[in-house]
Amino acid sequence: MEFFIKKDYSKHRFDKHWQFGVGSDHAVQMLRKDYCEQLKRVHDELGIRYVRFHGIFCDDMKTIQTFEDVLGISGTDHFQQVSFRRCGQVYDNVLSCGMKPFVELSFMPTPLARVRANPQVLYAANTNPPVNYERWGRFIESFIRYLLNRYGQEEVETWYFEVWNEPDLQHPFFKGTQEDYFALYDVTARTIKNVCPALRVGGPATSGSHWISDFVRHCRKSDIPVDFISSHQYVGDPFIGVSSDNQDKPSELLTPEEQAESQKEFFASVDEGMPLLSILRRLFGDPSEKDGLDRDVFSKNADLAREQADGLPLIYDEWNMVAMFSAYSNDTRKQSAYVVRTALNMEGKTDGTAVWCFSDIFEELHQFPEEFHGGFGLLTQGGIPKPTFFAMKMLAEAGDDRVDLPVTEGVVEAAAFESDTEKQVLLYRQNLKQENLPKEPVTIKVELEREPQRVVLQRIDETHCNPLKLWEDMGSPEELTPNELAALKKQAELLDETVNYRYEHGVLTCEARLGVNDVYFFRITK
């Protein structure tokens, strides 16, 4: 394959929509020093501005405490105290990292919930609607006034307020109907606007670009305030049955009897000594490796969502390749190639996106002890950057002008950029299946005014920016010593490699050979 970047090609301002924000685990994690250190690195090196996380009202944030919570005396839960002290500590830490909160108003404090006994797979999250919407409104009013008093209106006006998370998924995120969610949104949005009309509030925060047209229609019809539309999009879907007969049937569509039977069959086949991570991977597999997946589903759905948003700003505050925690691909260069291609193809389609998520310090399901366990993070628990972190670093350091290249057909795709000091060519060979295929030879030619000062290559492949392989070569140790952790970070870092090139008649020529899901970034200093 050959890519020829001519001097007279037009350019446009590169839309780095993914720098809008990044996802995160639940709020209480922001009280951890290592978590904040990782978030600051993501801000400083990737230029990301907002962070979104679940559970600012979860019981572990202690926003409502009863006397029964304090001393365990039965029958005293009607004595209650509201406090947002922990919320303030969380937002203080967000701001100290140089970022701003994208406030997800979730989940329900148990004393306010329609159903208090709420067995939940996820962390302490009551996902029921409120038992009394008037009382919920007073709670939200107190929260907003607390934020305005602590941070000032000028600061809080720069934040976003989103009502709930994925209410379209009754399991695991909302034990209510669409009508219940609309009622929740209405009270919340009106309360926020009554306190401070300048604050931005939106939703429906759904999975898979769902409910947008219904939500907009509802808000327009009922004159409900809405400043932005939010939704999520992945390629792989984790909600699958556990038996082979139901492999492609979403588990939320199975009857309770079918779910119980499929789970019984599955666990009967599991060896007693199998590690928890292995069981989970056997249960759910890797959704990104399924046949028939459309790698362009995000782009296509965003086009539809933009129409359905009816002129409102559209923000995808969760997206990535795989929606399944523990998927092996989350730690590999396959995800990095997907993020590069999708970020480039999503230009101009949204008003901001947020990759899910920045760290493997993540306890929504379970904090697996293995350093690499298929977590969603750009960084491992110990802060080791994964291939996707380096891919986003390449995108962050790309020039602000993107060259309008002709559309080409082939297994390798290209993007070109320009800054005051550099011309850059980004090559990627993205495939949802990590196949062992022959490397694809590629020639790039760049028209230049003069011979460059230097040409370097940064790459993500089997032997570069691949800490997972290095960890596996060590024997996949569950715990790493501080020295091993430091060595692994050093060995896997993004390097500048000097490139052999030809410069003849005003044209620079470089050669490369890309394997499946490799990403190569040529940086040409003018």
BAKERO-644261 format. One record per residue (C-alpha): residue number from 1; x, y, z. Coordinates in steps of 0.5 Angstrom, whole numbers, plus 500, padded with zeros to 3 digits. Layout:
   n  xx  yy  zz
 NUM   X   Y   Z
...
//
This chain:
   n  xx  yy  zz
   1 500 500 500
   2 502 507 499
   3 500 514 502
   4 502 520 499
   5 501 527 503
   6 501 533 498
   7 503 540 500
   8 497 542 497
   9 492 538 500
  10 487 542 504
  11 486 542 512
  12 481 543 517
  13 482 544 525
  14 483 537 528
  15 477 535 533
  16 480 532 539
  17 473 531 542
  18 475 525 546
  19 479 530 550
  20 473 533 553
  21 473 527 558
  22 474 520 561
  23 470 515 565
  24 472 513 572
  25 470 508 577
  26 465 510 583
  27 466 517 587
  28 469 514 593
  29 475 512 589
  30 477 519 588
  31 479 519 596
  32 485 515 594
  33 492 518 593
  34 494 513 587
  35 487 514 584
  36 488 522 584
  37 495 521 581
  38 493 517 575
  39 487 522 574
  40 492 528 574
  41 497 524 569
  42 491 523 564
  43 490 530 565
  44 497 533 564
  45 499 528 558
  46 493 527 555
  47 489 534 555
  48 483 531 558
  49 478 536 561
  50 472 533 565
  51 472 526 569
  52 465 522 570
  53 464 517 575
  54 458 513 578
  55 455 513 585
  56 456 520 588
  57 450 519 592
  58 451 511 594
  59 451 509 601
  60 459 509 602
  61 459 517 600
  62 454 518 607
  63 450 523 604
  64 444 521 608
  65 446 517 615
  66 441 515 620
  67 441 513 627
  68 441 506 626
  69 447 507 621
  70 451 510 627
  71 449 505 633
  72 445 499 629
  73 439 500 634
  74 433 498 630
  75 427 502 629
  76 431 509 629
  77 432 510 622
  78 427 516 622
  79 433 520 625
  80 437 522 619
  81 442 527 617
  82 444 530 610
  83 451 531 609
  84 455 532 603
  85 462 533 606
  86 465 527 602
  87 462 529 596
  88 466 536 597
  89 472 532 598
  90 471 528 592
  91 470 534 588
  92 476 538 591
  93 481 532 589
  94 478 533 582
  95 479 540 581
  96 486 539 584
  97 488 534 578
  98 486 540 574
  99 480 537 571
 100 472 539 572
 101 467 534 574
 102 462 531 569
 103 457 530 575
 104 453 524 574
 105 447 524 579
 106 447 517 582
 107 445 513 585
 108 439 513 590
 109 441 514 598
 110 438 508 601
 111 433 512 606
 112 430 515 599
 113 429 509 595
 114 423 506 593
 115 426 499 595
 116 431 499 601
 117 433 492 601
 118 436 492 594
 119 441 486 593
 120 446 488 588
 121 452 485 584
 122 455 492 583
 123 458 496 589
 124 453 499 594
 125 449 502 589
 126 441 502 591
 127 438 503 583
 128 431 504 585
 129 427 510 584
 130 425 515 590
 131 420 513 594
 132 418 520 594
 133 419 525 589
 134 418 531 593
 135 423 529 598
 136 428 527 592
 137 427 534 590
 138 429 537 596
 139 435 533 597
 140 438 535 590
 141 436 542 592
 142 441 542 598
 143 446 538 594
 144 446 544 589
 145 446 549 594
 146 452 546 597
 147 456 546 591
 148 455 553 589
 149 457 555 597
 150 463 551 596
 151 466 553 589
 152 462 559 587
 153 457 560 581
 154 462 562 576
 155 466 555 577
 156 460 550 578
 157 457 553 571
 158 463 550 568
 159 460 543 570
 160 455 538 567
 161 450 535 571
 162 447 529 568
 163 441 525 571
 164 443 517 573
 165 447 512 569
 166 444 507 564
 167 436 507 566
 168 435 503 560
 169 438 497 563
 170 434 495 569
 171 439 490 571
 172 444 493 573
 173 443 500 573
 174 435 502 574
 175 430 498 578
 176 424 502 574
 177 421 504 567
 178 422 509 562
 179 416 513 565
 180 420 512 572
 181 426 515 569
 182 422 521 566
 183 419 523 572
 184 426 522 576
 185 429 527 571
 186 423 532 571
 187 424 533 578
 188 431 533 578
 189 432 538 572
 190 427 543 575
 191 430 543 582
 192 437 545 579
 193 434 550 574
 194 430 553 580
 195 436 554 584
 196 441 556 579
 197 438 557 571
 198 445 557 569
 199 447 550 571
 200 447 545 565
 201 443 539 566
 202 442 533 561
 203 440 526 560
 204 438 520 559
 205 445 517 560
 206 443 511 556
 207 447 505 553
 208 447 504 546
 209 444 510 544
 210 438 508 546
 211 431 513 548
 212 434 519 545
 213 428 521 541
 214 423 519 546
 215 427 523 551
 216 427 529 547
 217 420 529 545
 218 418 528 553
 219 422 534 555
 220 419 538 549
 221 412 536 550
 222 412 537 558
 223 417 543 557
 224 422 540 562
 225 429 543 562
 226 435 540 558
 227 441 543 556
 228 445 537 553
 229 444 529 550
 230 448 524 553
 231 449 517 551
 232 454 511 551
 233 456 506 546
 234 461 500 545
 235 462 495 540
 236 461 489 544
 237 455 487 549
 238 456 484 555
 239 449 482 557
 240 449 475 554
 241 447 468 556
 242 452 464 560
 243 449 457 556
 244 451 456 549
 245 444 455 547
 246 443 462 549
 247 450 465 547
 248 447 471 543
 249 441 472 547
 250 441 478 552
 251 441 476 559
 252 436 481 561
 253 431 478 556
 254 432 471 559
 255 426 469 563
 256 428 468 571
 257 428 460 570
 258 432 460 563
 259 437 465 567
 260 437 460 573
 261 438 454 569
 262 444 456 564
 263 448 459 570
 264 447 452 574
 265 449 448 568
 266 455 453 567
 267 458 453 574
 268 457 445 574
 269 462 445 569
 270 467 449 573
 271 473 446 577
 272 473 448 584
 273 480 451 584
 274 479 455 578
 275 481 463 579
 276 475 468 579
 277 478 472 573
 278 478 465 569
 279 471 464 571
 280 469 470 569
 281 472 470 563
 282 469 463 561
 283 463 466 563
 284 463 472 559
 285 468 471 554
 286 471 477 550
 287 465 480 546
 288 470 484 541
 289 472 477 538
 290 464 475 536
 291 463 474 529
 292 459 480 525
 293 460 486 530
 294 460 492 526
 295 466 496 528
 296 463 503 525
 297 457 502 530
 298 459 508 534
 299 459 513 528
 300 453 510 525
 301 449 511 531
 302 452 518 533
 303 449 520 526
 304 442 518 528
 305 443 521 535
 306 445 527 532
 307 438 528 528
 308 434 525 534
 309 438 530 539
 310 434 536 535
 311 439 541 536
 312 441 540 543
 313 449 538 544
 314 450 531 544
 315 456 528 549
 316 458 521 549
 317 460 520 556
 318 462 513 555
 319 465 509 549
 320 470 504 548
 321 471 497 544
 322 469 492 549
 323 463 493 555
 324 465 487 558
 325 470 488 564
 326 475 482 564
 327 475 482 557
 328 483 480 555
 329 482 485 549
 330 482 491 554
 331 489 490 556
 332 492 489 548
 333 494 493 542
 334 487 491 539
 335 483 496 543
 336 488 502 542
 337 488 501 534
 338 480 501 535
 339 480 507 539
 340 485 511 534
 341 480 509 528
 342 474 511 532
 343 476 517 535
 344 479 519 528
 345 472 517 524
 346 468 521 530
 347 470 527 528
 348 465 533 528
 349 459 528 530
 350 459 530 537
 351 460 535 542
 352 465 531 546
 353 466 524 548
 354 469 520 554
 355 473 514 553
 356 471 509 559
 357 475 509 563
 358 482 512 566
 359 484 507 571
 360 484 499 573
 361 483 501 580
 362 476 499 579
 363 471 496 584
 364 464 496 581
 365 464 489 580
 366 471 486 583
 367 478 489 584
 368 482 483 581
 369 489 482 584
 370 492 481 578
 371 496 487 575
 372 493 485 568
 373 486 483 568
 374 482 486 563
 375 480 492 566
 376 477 498 563
 377 483 503 565
 378 488 506 560
 379 493 505 566
 380 493 499 571
 381 492 499 578
 382 500 500 579
 383 499 506 574
 384 502 502 568
 385 500 505 561
 386 497 500 557
 387 497 501 549
 388 491 505 549
 389 494 510 553
 390 500 511 548
 391 495 511 543
 392 491 517 546
 393 498 520 547
 394 499 520 540
 395 492 523 538
 396 494 528 544
 397 500 530 541
 398 498 530 533
 399 498 537 530
 400 492 541 531
 401 491 541 523
 402 489 535 520
 403 490 534 513
 404 484 532 508
 405 487 525 505
 406 483 522 499
 407 479 516 501
 408 483 509 500
 409 481 502 500
 410 486 497 504
 411 487 494 511
 412 492 499 513
 413 489 506 514
 414 492 513 515
 415 491 520 518
 416 496 526 517
 417 497 532 521
 418 501 539 521
 419 503 543 527
 420 508 549 527
 421 514 545 528
 422 512 538 525
 423 508 534 520
 424 506 527 522
 425 503 521 519
 426 499 516 523
 427 498 509 520
 428 493 504 524
 429 491 497 522
 430 485 496 526
 431 481 489 526
 432 476 487 531
 433 479 480 531
 434 487 479 533
 435 489 475 527
 436 496 472 526
 437 497 475 519
 438 503 477 515
 439 505 484 516
 440 503 489 511
 441 508 493 507
 442 506 501 507
 443 510 506 504
 444 509 514 506
 445 511 519 501
 446 510 527 504
 447 512 533 500
 448 516 538 504
 449 519 545 502
 450 526 542 505
 451 529 536 508
 452 527 535 515
 453 531 536 521
 454 529 529 523
 455 524 523 522
 456 522 519 528
 457 517 513 529
 458 513 512 535
 459 509 505 535
 460 505 500 538
 461 506 493 536
 462 508 486 539
 463 514 489 542
 464 513 496 543
 465 508 499 548
 466 506 492 550
 467 506 491 558
 468 501 485 558
 469 506 481 554
 470 512 483 558
 471 508 481 564
 472 506 475 561
 473 513 473 560
 474 515 474 567
 475 510 469 569
 476 504 473 570
 477 505 475 577
 478 499 477 581
 479 503 482 585
 480 509 486 583
 481 514 489 587
 482 516 496 587
 483 522 495 583
 484 518 490 578
 485 513 495 577
 486 518 501 575
 487 522 496 571
 488 515 494 567
 489 513 502 566
 490 520 503 563
 491 520 497 559
 492 514 499 556
 493 514 506 555
 494 513 510 548
 495 520 511 545
 496 522 515 539
 497 526 511 534
 498 530 514 529
 499 527 513 522
 500 531 511 515
 501 528 515 510
 502 530 518 503
 503 529 525 501
 504 529 526 493
 505 526 532 489
 506 522 535 495
 507 519 528 497
 508 520 524 503
 509 519 517 503
 510 519 512 509
 511 517 505 509
 512 514 501 514
 513 511 494 516
 514 504 493 520
 515 501 487 523
 516 494 487 525
 517 492 492 530
 518 499 496 530
 519 499 503 530
 520 505 507 527
 521 506 515 528
 522 511 518 524
 523 513 525 526
 524 517 529 521
 525 521 535 524
 526 521 541 519
//
